[in-house]
Amino acid sequence: MEQTANPAATYPGPSSARRMTVGRFFIKYLPFFTTPALLAIVIGIWQWYVASNPNSQYILPPPAKVWDRLFEFMRDPTSIEHVGVTLYETLVGFFLGSVIGISLGFIIAKSQILERTLNPFIIASQVIPKVALVPLFTFWFGFNPTSKIIIATLLAFFPLLSNVVLGIKSVEEGKHDLMNSLAASRWQRFLNVELPFSMPYILTGMEVGVVLALIGAVVGEYLGGNKGLGFLTVYATNAFQLDLLFTVIIVLTVIGFVLYAILAGARRFLIPWHETGKSARREVA
């Protein structure tokens, strides 16, 4: 006897669809609840520790004192100038590192001889401790932003370089065969296959590179600067102003998070066809 399909077994019922909608809504907006909750827990533990240990205020300022100092910091024109210096060094270093890393990555990926020739020098530029280079660059370029920009550039370019090379080498062989069958030129291959296929890798390298550029700028200011948030950390430490030190750490965290979020959000505009771009678009929608 022929059996007929049960529509209820094929299509979810109203209650099942409602549960799926509620589940997607819960997962989508979960960070809006968990992040403030976890932050409140951390601040609560922080306040409890300071209140229960009066002598701890010499090494750990109360959250309210840091909060007040943060507002004073944001209203102080001198403090804003320090933020601007660090942001300038970070963005310029990130831009230069991106241009160098992407350009060199495409060139190296297309030439095995060039890759084998330059690879030891590229790796050497990364394994050398950047902290040891800061005094040298400070001696050469002085205490101006140039030395910090160079450090930021050195830290930012390598993730982009390695990701571009990986992206070019990961292009499917079938796409190369298609370009060969169409007698495409090198420029057509680059625009239609290599660049689009490498964009997810480039954006991943940029997300890492912008954070490393911020670290490079701060390290440069910390060891050889007279302006910037890195310089303020040295000043706050030497002056035993722990509330100022915590304030600078918070500001640096916010800057790094915003820069990373901008590049992560750019995926849905630059690579809407890629899975990561689709994910970002679903999260925003």
NORVEN-V537069 format. One line per field, one symbol per residue. ss: DSSP state (H for helix, E for strand, C for the rest). phi: phi as a letter, one per 20 degrees, with the letter a starting at -180 (. if undefined). psi: psi as a letter, one per 20 degrees, with the letter a starting at -180 (. if undefined). A space follows every 10 residues. Layout:
ss: ???
phi: ???
psi: ???
//
This chain:
ss: CCCCCCHHHH CCCHHHHHHH HHHHHHHHHH HHHHHHHHHH HHHHHHHHHH HHCHHHHHCC CCHHHHHHHH HHHHHCHHHH HHHHHHHHHH HHHHHHHHHH HHHHHHHHHC CHHHHHHHHH HHHHHHHCCH HHHHHHHHHH HCCCHHHHHH HHHHHHHHHH HHHHHHHHHC CCHHHHHHHH HCCCCHHHHH HHHHHHHHHH HHHHHHHHHH HHHHHHHHHH HHHHCCCCHH HHHHHHHHCC CHHHHHHHHH HHHHHHHHHH HHHHHCHHHH CCCCHHHHHH HHHHC
phi: .feefegfee dffgffffff ffffffffdg ffdfffffff fffffgffff fecgffffdb ffgfffffff ffffeegfff ffffffffff ffffffffff fffffffffe cffffffegf fffffeffff ffegffffff dneffgffff fffffeffgf gfffgffffe ffffffffff felfffffff fecffffegg ffffffffff ffffffffff ffebccboff ffffffffel efffffffff ffffffffff ffffffgfee cfeeffffff fffff
psi: pppqqohhig pqrghghghg ghghgghgjg highghghgh gghggghggg hinhiiihio qqhhgggghg hhgiiohggh ggghgghghg gghggghggg ggghghghhi ohghghgigh hghhihhpph hhhghghhhg iajrighhhg ghghhhhghg ghhgggggij pqhhhghghg hjlqrhhhgg hhfggghigh hghghhgghh ghhggggggg hhhlqjrrhg hhhgghghjk nhhhghghgg ghgggggggg hghhhigihh mhiqhhhggh hhhh.
//
